[in-house]
Amino acid sequence: MDEGFERVAGVDELPEGQMTAVMLGDGKELLLVHTGGSFFALDIMCTHQEAWLDSGFFHRESMEVECPLHEGRFDVRTGAVTCPPPTEPIATYEVAVEGDGVFVRAGS
């Protein structure tokens, strides 16, 4: 595995179509989403009013995570806002799968 990646989960720990909170070694919490055979990592807090996105909803058809507070949505692939009220995108992180592990590039 390339330098800068941290293991955050096992491939089998997160079923297809689900999302969960994971933590990097520095204590930073991220949202990990498993869909379409791929994993995506994003900041866990909504950019609108700091609601925890792991308490929200994942829409598999549109690849969006929905904030539980005001129903704003973000594309899990890019972090782009797809439905207001948020106006700022959410940070995304590079993810790699190696063997049975899911790794996120820390600080990306």
PDB file as gemmi writes it, atoms N, CA and C in Angstrom:
CRYST1    1.000    1.000    1.000  90.00  90.00  90.00 P 1                      
ATOM      1  N   MET A   1       0.852  -1.181   0.000  1.00  0.00           N  
ATOM      2  CA  MET A   1       0.000   0.000   0.000  1.00  0.00           C  
ATOM      3  C   MET A   1       0.892   1.237   0.000  1.00  0.00           C  
ATOM      4  N   ASP A   2       0.522   2.231  -0.791  1.00  0.00           N  
ATOM      5  CA  ASP A   2       1.281   3.473  -0.871  1.00  0.00           C  
ATOM      6  C   ASP A   2       1.303   4.186   0.469  1.00  0.00           C  
ATOM      7  N   GLU A   3       2.349   4.951   0.670  1.00  0.00           N  
ATOM      8  CA  GLU A   3       2.482   5.743   1.893  1.00  0.00           C  
ATOM      9  C   GLU A   3       1.331   6.751   1.987  1.00  0.00           C  
ATOM     10  N   GLY A   4       0.872   6.993   3.182  1.00  0.00           N  
ATOM     11  CA  GLY A   4      -0.192   7.966   3.395  1.00  0.00           C  
ATOM     12  C   GLY A   4      -1.573   7.365   3.490  1.00  0.00           C  
ATOM     13  N   PHE A   5      -1.700   6.076   3.175  1.00  0.00           N  
ATOM     14  CA  PHE A   5      -3.000   5.410   3.289  1.00  0.00           C  
ATOM     15  C   PHE A   5      -3.115   4.755   4.662  1.00  0.00           C  
ATOM     16  N   GLU A   6      -4.311   4.814   5.235  1.00  0.00           N  
ATOM     17  CA  GLU A   6      -4.590   4.162   6.511  1.00  0.00           C  
ATOM     18  C   GLU A   6      -5.750   3.196   6.331  1.00  0.00           C  
ATOM     19  N   ARG A   7      -5.629   2.037   6.941  1.00  0.00           N  
ATOM     20  CA  ARG A   7      -6.734   1.069   6.910  1.00  0.00           C  
ATOM     21  C   ARG A   7      -7.850   1.588   7.809  1.00  0.00           C  
ATOM     22  N   VAL A   8      -9.088   1.628   7.261  1.00  0.00           N  
ATOM     23  CA  VAL A   8     -10.229   2.117   8.036  1.00  0.00           C  
ATOM     24  C   VAL A   8     -11.301   1.058   8.235  1.00  0.00           C  
ATOM     25  N   ALA A   9     -11.255  -0.010   7.440  1.00  0.00           N  
ATOM     26  CA  ALA A   9     -12.283  -1.060   7.546  1.00  0.00           C  
ATOM     27  C   ALA A   9     -11.852  -2.279   6.751  1.00  0.00           C  
ATOM     28  N   GLY A  10     -12.510  -3.370   7.023  1.00  0.00           N  
ATOM     29  CA  GLY A  10     -12.372  -4.559   6.204  1.00  0.00           C  
ATOM     30  C   GLY A  10     -13.437  -4.526   5.124  1.00  0.00           C  
ATOM     31  N   VAL A  11     -13.135  -5.086   3.983  1.00  0.00           N  
ATOM     32  CA  VAL A  11     -14.080  -5.102   2.864  1.00  0.00           C  
ATOM     33  C   VAL A  11     -15.421  -5.705   3.281  1.00  0.00           C  
ATOM     34  N   ASP A  12     -15.378  -6.755   4.070  1.00  0.00           N  
ATOM     35  CA  ASP A  12     -16.600  -7.447   4.474  1.00  0.00           C  
ATOM     36  C   ASP A  12     -17.348  -6.781   5.628  1.00  0.00           C  
ATOM     37  N   GLU A  13     -16.776  -5.737   6.214  1.00  0.00           N  
ATOM     38  CA  GLU A  13     -17.409  -5.068   7.353  1.00  0.00           C  
ATOM     39  C   GLU A  13     -18.545  -4.136   6.952  1.00  0.00           C  
ATOM     40  N   LEU A  14     -18.554  -3.689   5.708  1.00  0.00           N  
ATOM     41  CA  LEU A  14     -19.561  -2.732   5.258  1.00  0.00           C  
ATOM     42  C   LEU A  14     -20.304  -3.310   4.058  1.00  0.00           C  
ATOM     43  N   PRO A  15     -21.555  -3.739   4.253  1.00  0.00           N  
ATOM     44  CA  PRO A  15     -22.316  -4.322   3.146  1.00  0.00           C  
ATOM     45  C   PRO A  15     -22.562  -3.326   2.009  1.00  0.00           C  
ATOM     46  N   GLU A  16     -22.704  -3.859   0.824  1.00  0.00           N  
ATOM     47  CA  GLU A  16     -23.058  -3.064  -0.364  1.00  0.00           C  
ATOM     48  C   GLU A  16     -24.292  -2.222  -0.074  1.00  0.00           C  
ATOM     49  N   GLY A  17     -24.240  -0.937  -0.466  1.00  0.00           N  
ATOM     50  CA  GLY A  17     -25.373  -0.035  -0.303  1.00  0.00           C  
ATOM     51  C   GLY A  17     -25.477   0.603   1.071  1.00  0.00           C  
ATOM     52  N   GLN A  18     -24.440   0.421   1.890  1.00  0.00           N  
ATOM     53  CA  GLN A  18     -24.467   0.963   3.248  1.00  0.00           C  
ATOM     54  C   GLN A  18     -23.379   2.014   3.441  1.00  0.00           C  
ATOM     55  N   MET A  19     -23.483   2.760   4.544  1.00  0.00           N  
ATOM     56  CA  MET A  19     -22.474   3.734   4.917  1.00  0.00           C  
ATOM     57  C   MET A  19     -22.252   3.637   6.424  1.00  0.00           C  
ATOM     58  N   THR A  20     -21.066   4.079   6.858  1.00  0.00           N  
ATOM     59  CA  THR A  20     -20.731   4.037   8.276  1.00  0.00           C  
ATOM     60  C   THR A  20     -19.660   5.068   8.584  1.00  0.00           C  
ATOM     61  N   ALA A  21     -19.551   5.419   9.848  1.00  0.00           N  
ATOM     62  CA  ALA A  21     -18.484   6.295  10.304  1.00  0.00           C  
ATOM     63  C   ALA A  21     -17.219   5.469  10.509  1.00  0.00           C  
ATOM     64  N   VAL A  22     -16.073   6.017  10.106  1.00  0.00           N  
ATOM     65  CA  VAL A  22     -14.766   5.403  10.340  1.00  0.00           C  
ATOM     66  C   VAL A  22     -13.826   6.484  10.857  1.00  0.00           C  
ATOM     67  N   MET A  23     -12.747   6.055  11.492  1.00  0.00           N  
ATOM     68  CA  MET A  23     -11.830   7.028  12.065  1.00  0.00           C  
ATOM     69  C   MET A  23     -10.416   6.795  11.561  1.00  0.00           C  
ATOM     70  N   LEU A  24      -9.746   7.901  11.219  1.00  0.00           N  
ATOM     71  CA  LEU A  24      -8.337   7.844  10.856  1.00  0.00           C  
ATOM     72  C   LEU A  24      -7.507   7.837  12.140  1.00  0.00           C  
ATOM     73  N   GLY A  25      -6.253   7.537  12.015  1.00  0.00           N  
ATOM     74  CA  GLY A  25      -5.366   7.471  13.167  1.00  0.00           C  
ATOM     75  C   GLY A  25      -5.227   8.768  13.931  1.00  0.00           C  
ATOM     76  N   ASP A  26      -5.432   9.895  13.251  1.00  0.00           N  
ATOM     77  CA  ASP A  26      -5.323  11.190  13.926  1.00  0.00           C  
ATOM     78  C   ASP A  26      -6.621  11.600  14.615  1.00  0.00           C  
ATOM     79  N   GLY A  27      -7.625  10.712  14.611  1.00  0.00           N  
ATOM     80  CA  GLY A  27      -8.898  11.000  15.264  1.00  0.00           C  
ATOM     81  C   GLY A  27      -9.931  11.644  14.354  1.00  0.00           C  
ATOM     82  N   LYS A  28      -9.567  11.924  13.114  1.00  0.00           N  
ATOM     83  CA  LYS A  28     -10.523  12.516  12.170  1.00  0.00           C  
ATOM     84  C   LYS A  28     -11.549  11.465  11.768  1.00  0.00           C  
ATOM     85  N   GLU A  29     -12.828  11.820  11.899  1.00  0.00           N  
ATOM     86  CA  GLU A  29     -13.907  10.904  11.541  1.00  0.00           C  
ATOM     87  C   GLU A  29     -14.366  11.179  10.116  1.00  0.00           C  
ATOM     88  N   LEU A  30     -14.592  10.106   9.359  1.00  0.00           N  
ATOM     89  CA  LEU A  30     -15.044  10.196   7.974  1.00  0.00           C  
ATOM     90  C   LEU A  30     -16.269   9.321   7.775  1.00  0.00           C  
ATOM     91  N   LEU A  31     -16.961   9.563   6.686  1.00  0.00           N  
ATOM     92  CA  LEU A  31     -18.078   8.728   6.266  1.00  0.00           C  
ATOM     93  C   LEU A  31     -17.574   7.813   5.163  1.00  0.00           C  
ATOM     94  N   LEU A  32     -17.752   6.503   5.336  1.00  0.00           N  
ATOM     95  CA  LEU A  32     -17.354   5.526   4.330  1.00  0.00           C  
ATOM     96  C   LEU A  32     -18.616   4.942   3.730  1.00  0.00           C  
ATOM     97  N   VAL A  33     -18.691   4.950   2.385  1.00  0.00           N  
ATOM     98  CA  VAL A  33     -19.859   4.458   1.651  1.00  0.00           C  
ATOM     99  C   VAL A  33     -19.414   3.328   0.738  1.00  0.00           C  
ATOM    100  N   HIS A  34     -20.185   2.248   0.696  1.00  0.00           N  
ATOM    101  CA  HIS A  34     -19.899   1.114  -0.184  1.00  0.00           C  
ATOM    102  C   HIS A  34     -21.065   0.973  -1.160  1.00  0.00           C  
ATOM    103  N   THR A  35     -20.785   1.188  -2.429  1.00  0.00           N  
ATOM    104  CA  THR A  35     -21.834   1.064  -3.438  1.00  0.00           C  
ATOM    105  C   THR A  35     -21.227   0.747  -4.797  1.00  0.00           C  
ATOM    106  N   GLY A  36     -21.946  -0.040  -5.576  1.00  0.00           N  
ATOM    107  CA  GLY A  36     -21.493  -0.387  -6.914  1.00  0.00           C  
ATOM    108  C   GLY A  36     -20.152  -1.084  -6.919  1.00  0.00           C  
ATOM    109  N   GLY A  37     -19.822  -1.770  -5.835  1.00  0.00           N  
ATOM    110  CA  GLY A  37     -18.543  -2.450  -5.749  1.00  0.00           C  
ATOM    111  C   GLY A  37     -17.378  -1.540  -5.411  1.00  0.00           C  
ATOM    112  N   SER A  38     -17.640  -0.267  -5.166  1.00  0.00           N  
ATOM    113  CA  SER A  38     -16.593   0.696  -4.830  1.00  0.00           C  
ATOM    114  C   SER A  38     -16.847   1.298  -3.451  1.00  0.00           C  
ATOM    115  N   PHE A  39     -15.789   1.838  -2.881  1.00  0.00           N  
ATOM    116  CA  PHE A  39     -15.875   2.537  -1.597  1.00  0.00           C  
ATOM    117  C   PHE A  39     -15.552   4.008  -1.812  1.00  0.00           C  
ATOM    118  N   PHE A  40     -16.253   4.874  -1.078  1.00  0.00           N  
ATOM    119  CA  PHE A  40     -16.046   6.311  -1.148  1.00  0.00           C  
ATOM    120  C   PHE A  40     -15.927   6.848   0.268  1.00  0.00           C  
ATOM    121  N   ALA A  41     -15.039   7.828   0.467  1.00  0.00           N  
ATOM    122  CA  ALA A  41     -14.859   8.435   1.782  1.00  0.00           C  
ATOM    123  C   ALA A  41     -15.057   9.947   1.669  1.00  0.00           C  
ATOM    124  N   LEU A  42     -15.815  10.486   2.622  1.00  0.00           N  
ATOM    125  CA  LEU A  42     -16.142  11.912   2.653  1.00  0.00           C  
ATOM    126  C   LEU A  42     -16.044  12.416   4.094  1.00  0.00           C  
ATOM    127  N   ASP A  43     -15.959  13.735   4.239  1.00  0.00           N  
ATOM    128  CA  ASP A  43     -16.103  14.298   5.574  1.00  0.00           C  
ATOM    129  C   ASP A  43     -17.453  13.875   6.128  1.00  0.00           C  
ATOM    130  N   ILE A  44     -17.526  13.698   7.419  1.00  0.00           N  
ATOM    131  CA  ILE A  44     -18.745  13.180   8.033  1.00  0.00           C  
ATOM    132  C   ILE A  44     -19.738  14.282   8.401  1.00  0.00           C  
ATOM    133  N   MET A  45     -19.287  15.539   8.395  1.00  0.00           N  
ATOM    134  CA  MET A  45     -20.165  16.643   8.787  1.00  0.00           C  
ATOM    135  C   MET A  45     -20.696  17.387   7.567  1.00  0.00           C  
ATOM    136  N   CYS A  46     -21.987  17.664   7.574  1.00  0.00           N  
ATOM    137  CA  CYS A  46     -22.612  18.474   6.528  1.00  0.00           C  
ATOM    138  C   CYS A  46     -22.012  19.876   6.565  1.00  0.00           C  
ATOM    139  N   THR A  47     -21.799  20.458   5.409  1.00  0.00           N  
ATOM    140  CA  THR A  47     -21.223  21.808   5.330  1.00  0.00           C  
ATOM    141  C   THR A  47     -22.250  22.897   5.619  1.00  0.00           C  
ATOM    142  N   HIS A  48     -23.505  22.528   5.754  1.00  0.00           N  
ATOM    143  CA  HIS A  48     -24.548  23.514   6.006  1.00  0.00           C  
ATOM    144  C   HIS A  48     -24.640  23.882   7.478  1.00  0.00           C  
ATOM    145  N   GLN A  49     -24.977  22.908   8.331  1.00  0.00           N  
ATOM    146  CA  GLN A  49     -25.088  23.212   9.753  1.00  0.00           C  
ATOM    147  C   GLN A  49     -24.513  22.115  10.630  1.00  0.00           C  
ATOM    148  N   GLU A  50     -23.458  21.477  10.155  1.00  0.00           N  
ATOM    149  CA  GLU A  50     -22.688  20.514  10.922  1.00  0.00           C  
ATOM    150  C   GLU A  50     -23.511  19.368  11.504  1.00  0.00           C  
ATOM    151  N   ALA A  51     -24.377  18.787  10.708  1.00  0.00           N  
ATOM    152  CA  ALA A  51     -25.097  17.583  11.102  1.00  0.00           C  
ATOM    153  C   ALA A  51     -24.242  16.381  10.716  1.00  0.00           C  
ATOM    154  N   TRP A  52     -24.352  15.297  11.470  1.00  0.00           N  
ATOM    155  CA  TRP A  52     -23.596  14.074  11.222  1.00  0.00           C  
ATOM    156  C   TRP A  52     -24.243  13.300  10.064  1.00  0.00           C  
ATOM    157  N   LEU A  53     -23.531  13.166   8.958  1.00  0.00           N  
ATOM    158  CA  LEU A  53     -24.083  12.503   7.779  1.00  0.00           C  
ATOM    159  C   LEU A  53     -24.274  11.007   7.962  1.00  0.00           C  
ATOM    160  N   ASP A  54     -23.574  10.388   8.907  1.00  0.00           N  
ATOM    161  CA  ASP A  54     -23.785   8.957   9.122  1.00  0.00           C  
ATOM    162  C   ASP A  54     -25.153   8.684   9.741  1.00  0.00           C  
ATOM    163  N   SER A  55     -25.825   9.746  10.219  1.00  0.00           N  
ATOM    164  CA  SER A  55     -27.202   9.625  10.715  1.00  0.00           C  
ATOM    165  C   SER A  55     -28.221   9.922   9.622  1.00  0.00           C  
ATOM    166  N   GLY A  56     -27.723  10.226   8.423  1.00  0.00           N  
ATOM    167  CA  GLY A  56     -28.602  10.548   7.302  1.00  0.00           C  
ATOM    168  C   GLY A  56     -28.954   9.317   6.493  1.00  0.00           C  
ATOM    169  N   PHE A  57     -29.143   9.522   5.208  1.00  0.00           N  
ATOM    170  CA  PHE A  57     -29.611   8.462   4.318  1.00  0.00           C  
ATOM    171  C   PHE A  57     -28.703   8.370   3.100  1.00  0.00           C  
ATOM    172  N   PHE A  58     -28.515   7.155   2.598  1.00  0.00           N  
ATOM    173  CA  PHE A  58     -27.771   6.962   1.364  1.00  0.00           C  
ATOM    174  C   PHE A  58     -28.738   6.540   0.279  1.00  0.00           C  
ATOM    175  N   HIS A  59     -28.718   7.265  -0.834  1.00  0.00           N  
ATOM    176  CA  HIS A  59     -29.575   6.979  -1.985  1.00  0.00           C  
ATOM    177  C   HIS A  59     -28.716   6.303  -3.055  1.00  0.00           C  
ATOM    178  N   ARG A  60     -28.834   4.981  -3.150  1.00  0.00           N  
ATOM    179  CA  ARG A  60     -27.995   4.202  -4.072  1.00  0.00           C  
ATOM    180  C   ARG A  60     -28.196   4.608  -5.529  1.00  0.00           C  
ATOM    181  N   GLU A  61     -29.451   4.848  -5.915  1.00  0.00           N  
ATOM    182  CA  GLU A  61     -29.753   5.144  -7.322  1.00  0.00           C  
ATOM    183  C   GLU A  61     -29.037   6.402  -7.802  1.00  0.00           C  
ATOM    184  N   SER A  62     -28.980   7.413  -6.954  1.00  0.00           N  
ATOM    185  CA  SER A  62     -28.392   8.690  -7.356  1.00  0.00           C  
ATOM    186  C   SER A  62     -26.989   8.909  -6.806  1.00  0.00           C  
ATOM    187  N   MET A  63     -26.487   7.941  -6.002  1.00  0.00           N  
ATOM    188  CA  MET A  63     -25.142   8.049  -5.406  1.00  0.00           C  
ATOM    189  C   MET A  63     -25.014   9.289  -4.520  1.00  0.00           C  
ATOM    190  N   GLU A  64     -26.064   9.561  -3.743  1.00  0.00           N  
ATOM    191  CA  GLU A  64     -26.073  10.738  -2.874  1.00  0.00           C  
ATOM    192  C   GLU A  64     -26.248  10.344  -1.411  1.00  0.00           C  
ATOM    193  N   VAL A  65     -25.600  11.118  -0.556  1.00  0.00           N  
ATOM    194  CA  VAL A  65     -25.851  11.014   0.872  1.00  0.00           C  
ATOM    195  C   VAL A  65     -26.698  12.236   1.253  1.00  0.00           C  
ATOM    196  N   GLU A  66     -27.731  11.977   2.056  1.00  0.00           N  
ATOM    197  CA  GLU A  66     -28.676  13.027   2.449  1.00  0.00           C  
ATOM    198  C   GLU A  66     -28.488  13.376   3.914  1.00  0.00           C  
ATOM    199  N   CYS A  67     -28.372  14.648   4.187  1.00  0.00           N  
ATOM    200  CA  CYS A  67     -28.214  15.140   5.553  1.00  0.00           C  
ATOM    201  C   CYS A  67     -29.519  14.922   6.331  1.00  0.00           C  
ATOM    202  N   PRO A  68     -29.429  14.453   7.581  1.00  0.00           N  
ATOM    203  CA  PRO A  68     -30.645  14.210   8.354  1.00  0.00           C  
ATOM    204  C   PRO A  68     -31.313  15.477   8.865  1.00  0.00           C  
ATOM    205  N   LEU A  69     -30.613  16.592   8.826  1.00  0.00           N  
ATOM    206  CA  LEU A  69     -31.149  17.816   9.410  1.00  0.00           C  
ATOM    207  C   LEU A  69     -32.057  18.589   8.457  1.00  0.00           C  
ATOM    208  N   HIS A  70     -31.561  18.950   7.289  1.00  0.00           N  
ATOM    209  CA  HIS A  70     -32.345  19.762   6.348  1.00  0.00           C  
ATOM    210  C   HIS A  70     -32.468  19.132   4.975  1.00  0.00           C  
ATOM    211  N   GLU A  71     -32.122  17.850   4.848  1.00  0.00           N  
ATOM    212  CA  GLU A  71     -32.289  17.083   3.615  1.00  0.00           C  
ATOM    213  C   GLU A  71     -31.422  17.537   2.445  1.00  0.00           C  
ATOM    214  N   GLY A  72     -30.356  18.277   2.727  1.00  0.00           N  
ATOM    215  CA  GLY A  72     -29.388  18.592   1.683  1.00  0.00           C  
ATOM    216  C   GLY A  72     -28.705  17.311   1.238  1.00  0.00           C  
ATOM    217  N   ARG A  73     -28.217  17.290   0.004  1.00  0.00           N  
ATOM    218  CA  ARG A  73     -27.590  16.080  -0.530  1.00  0.00           C  
ATOM    219  C   ARG A  73     -26.236  16.397  -1.160  1.00  0.00           C  
ATOM    220  N   PHE A  74     -25.358  15.372  -1.098  1.00  0.00           N  
ATOM    221  CA  PHE A  74     -24.024  15.456  -1.675  1.00  0.00           C  
ATOM    222  C   PHE A  74     -23.763  14.207  -2.509  1.00  0.00           C  
ATOM    223  N   ASP A  75     -23.084  14.380  -3.645  1.00  0.00           N  
ATOM    224  CA  ASP A  75     -22.660  13.255  -4.480  1.00  0.00           C  
ATOM    225  C   ASP A  75     -21.489  12.578  -3.767  1.00  0.00           C  
ATOM    226  N   VAL A  76     -21.592  11.283  -3.488  1.00  0.00           N  
ATOM    227  CA  VAL A  76     -20.537  10.595  -2.744  1.00  0.00           C  
ATOM    228  C   VAL A  76     -19.253  10.460  -3.557  1.00  0.00           C  
ATOM    229  N   ARG A  77     -19.329  10.561  -4.874  1.00  0.00           N  
ATOM    230  CA  ARG A  77     -18.145  10.424  -5.719  1.00  0.00           C  
ATOM    231  C   ARG A  77     -17.315  11.690  -5.754  1.00  0.00           C  
ATOM    232  N   THR A  78     -17.971  12.847  -5.719  1.00  0.00           N  
ATOM    233  CA  THR A  78     -17.273  14.116  -5.902  1.00  0.00           C  
ATOM    234  C   THR A  78     -17.389  15.072  -4.719  1.00  0.00           C  
ATOM    235  N   GLY A  79     -18.368  14.856  -3.853  1.00  0.00           N  
ATOM    236  CA  GLY A  79     -18.624  15.775  -2.747  1.00  0.00           C  
ATOM    237  C   GLY A  79     -19.462  16.975  -3.138  1.00  0.00           C  
ATOM    238  N   ALA A  80     -19.845  17.072  -4.414  1.00  0.00           N  
ATOM    239  CA  ALA A  80     -20.621  18.221  -4.890  1.00  0.00           C  
ATOM    240  C   ALA A  80     -22.012  18.248  -4.251  1.00  0.00           C  
ATOM    241  N   VAL A  81     -22.500  19.446  -3.992  1.00  0.00           N  
ATOM    242  CA  VAL A  81     -23.869  19.621  -3.500  1.00  0.00           C  
ATOM    243  C   VAL A  81     -24.818  19.304  -4.647  1.00  0.00           C  
ATOM    244  N   THR A  82     -25.791  18.435  -4.393  1.00  0.00           N  
ATOM    245  CA  THR A  82     -26.768  18.090  -5.430  1.00  0.00           C  
ATOM    246  C   THR A  82     -28.166  18.571  -5.063  1.00  0.00           C  
ATOM    247  N   CYS A  83     -28.358  18.969  -3.811  1.00  0.00           N  
ATOM    248  CA  CYS A  83     -29.645  19.480  -3.359  1.00  0.00           C  
ATOM    249  C   CYS A  83     -29.406  20.406  -2.175  1.00  0.00           C  
ATOM    250  N   PRO A  84     -29.822  21.688  -2.276  1.00  0.00           N  
ATOM    251  CA  PRO A  84     -29.640  22.612  -1.166  1.00  0.00           C  
ATOM    252  C   PRO A  84     -30.523  22.225   0.024  1.00  0.00           C  
ATOM    253  N   PRO A  85     -30.242  22.764   1.202  1.00  0.00           N  
ATOM    254  CA  PRO A  85     -29.654  24.064   1.448  1.00  0.00           C  
ATOM    255  C   PRO A  85     -28.136  24.179   1.471  1.00  0.00           C  
ATOM    256  N   PRO A  86     -27.321  23.107   1.574  1.00  0.00           N  
ATOM    257  CA  PRO A  86     -25.871  23.344   1.540  1.00  0.00           C  
ATOM    258  C   PRO A  86     -25.470  24.040   0.247  1.00  0.00           C  
ATOM    259  N   THR A  87     -24.460  24.892   0.342  1.00  0.00           N  
ATOM    260  CA  THR A  87     -23.910  25.551  -0.840  1.00  0.00           C  
ATOM    261  C   THR A  87     -22.455  25.177  -1.055  1.00  0.00           C  
ATOM    262  N   GLU A  88     -21.798  24.674  -0.016  1.00  0.00           N  
ATOM    263  CA  GLU A  88     -20.389  24.290  -0.096  1.00  0.00           C  
ATOM    264  C   GLU A  88     -20.277  22.777  -0.258  1.00  0.00           C  
ATOM    265  N   PRO A  89     -19.413  22.319  -1.156  1.00  0.00           N  
ATOM    266  CA  PRO A  89     -19.219  20.877  -1.309  1.00  0.00           C  
ATOM    267  C   PRO A  89     -18.585  20.285  -0.060  1.00  0.00           C  
ATOM    268  N   ILE A  90     -18.595  18.985   0.021  1.00  0.00           N  
ATOM    269  CA  ILE A  90     -17.996  18.267   1.136  1.00  0.00           C  
ATOM    270  C   ILE A  90     -16.688  17.645   0.648  1.00  0.00           C  
ATOM    271  N   ALA A  91     -15.687  17.617   1.513  1.00  0.00           N  
ATOM    272  CA  ALA A  91     -14.388  17.057   1.127  1.00  0.00           C  
ATOM    273  C   ALA A  91     -14.500  15.547   0.907  1.00  0.00           C  
ATOM    274  N   THR A  92     -13.801  15.061  -0.108  1.00  0.00           N  
ATOM    275  CA  THR A  92     -13.722  13.629  -0.385  1.00  0.00           C  
ATOM    276  C   THR A  92     -12.267  13.188  -0.215  1.00  0.00           C  
ATOM    277  N   TYR A  93     -12.080  11.882  -0.054  1.00  0.00           N  
ATOM    278  CA  TYR A  93     -10.763  11.325   0.203  1.00  0.00           C  
ATOM    279  C   TYR A  93     -10.526  10.142  -0.712  1.00  0.00           C  
ATOM    280  N   GLU A  94      -9.277   9.969  -1.124  1.00  0.00           N  
ATOM    281  CA  GLU A  94      -8.915   8.860  -1.987  1.00  0.00           C  
ATOM    282  C   GLU A  94      -9.023   7.544  -1.212  1.00  0.00           C  
ATOM    283  N   VAL A  95      -9.646   6.552  -1.837  1.00  0.00           N  
ATOM    284  CA  VAL A  95      -9.850   5.242  -1.223  1.00  0.00           C  
ATOM    285  C   VAL A  95      -9.183   4.179  -2.092  1.00  0.00           C  
ATOM    286  N   ALA A  96      -8.572   3.202  -1.440  1.00  0.00           N  
ATOM    287  CA  ALA A  96      -7.987   2.058  -2.139  1.00  0.00           C  
ATOM    288  C   ALA A  96      -8.406   0.785  -1.411  1.00  0.00           C  
ATOM    289  N   VAL A  97      -8.600  -0.271  -2.178  1.00  0.00           N  
ATOM    290  CA  VAL A  97      -8.901  -1.579  -1.605  1.00  0.00           C  
ATOM    291  C   VAL A  97      -7.730  -2.483  -1.949  1.00  0.00           C  
ATOM    292  N   GLU A  98      -7.182  -3.105  -0.910  1.00  0.00           N  
ATOM    293  CA  GLU A  98      -6.079  -4.038  -1.109  1.00  0.00           C  
ATOM    294  C   GLU A  98      -6.333  -5.252  -0.229  1.00  0.00           C  
ATOM    295  N   GLY A  99      -6.389  -6.418  -0.849  1.00  0.00           N  
ATOM    296  CA  GLY A  99      -6.714  -7.622  -0.095  1.00  0.00           C  
ATOM    297  C   GLY A  99      -8.094  -7.488   0.515  1.00  0.00           C  
ATOM    298  N   ASP A 100      -8.188  -7.683   1.822  1.00  0.00           N  
ATOM    299  CA  ASP A 100      -9.480  -7.565   2.497  1.00  0.00           C  
ATOM    300  C   ASP A 100      -9.638  -6.229   3.208  1.00  0.00           C  
ATOM    301  N   GLY A 101      -8.751  -5.269   2.923  1.00  0.00           N  
ATOM    302  CA  GLY A 101      -8.795  -3.983   3.622  1.00  0.00           C  
ATOM    303  C   GLY A 101      -9.236  -2.828   2.754  1.00  0.00           C  
ATOM    304  N   VAL A 102      -9.894  -1.860   3.400  1.00  0.00           N  
ATOM    305  CA  VAL A 102     -10.262  -0.594   2.773  1.00  0.00           C  
ATOM    306  C   VAL A 102      -9.379   0.472   3.392  1.00  0.00           C  
ATOM    307  N   PHE A 103      -8.678   1.226   2.543  1.00  0.00           N  
ATOM    308  CA  PHE A 103      -7.713   2.208   2.987  1.00  0.00           C  
ATOM    309  C   PHE A 103      -8.088   3.590   2.476  1.00  0.00           C  
ATOM    310  N   VAL A 104      -7.859   4.614   3.306  1.00  0.00           N  
ATOM    311  CA  VAL A 104      -8.127   5.997   2.920  1.00  0.00           C  
ATOM    312  C   VAL A 104      -6.816   6.764   3.025  1.00  0.00           C  
ATOM    313  N   ARG A 105      -6.555   7.617   2.021  1.00  0.00           N  
ATOM    314  CA  ARG A 105      -5.349   8.460   2.068  1.00  0.00           C  
ATOM    315  C   ARG A 105      -5.601   9.567   3.087  1.00  0.00           C  
ATOM    316  N   ALA A 106      -4.860   9.540   4.152  1.00  0.00           N  
ATOM    317  CA  ALA A 106      -4.992  10.544   5.208  1.00  0.00           C  
ATOM    318  C   ALA A 106      -4.514  11.900   4.692  1.00  0.00           C  
ATOM    319  N   GLY A 107      -5.228  12.927   5.091  1.00  0.00           N  
ATOM    320  CA  GLY A 107      -4.820  14.276   4.728  1.00  0.00           C  
ATOM    321  C   GLY A 107      -5.086  14.645   3.282  1.00  0.00           C  
ATOM    322  N   SER A 108      -5.828  13.834   2.548  1.00  0.00           N  
ATOM    323  CA  SER A 108      -6.105  14.175   1.136  1.00  0.00           C  
ATOM    324  C   SER A 108      -7.327  15.036   1.008  1.00  0.00           C  
TER     325      SER A 108                                                      
END                                                                             
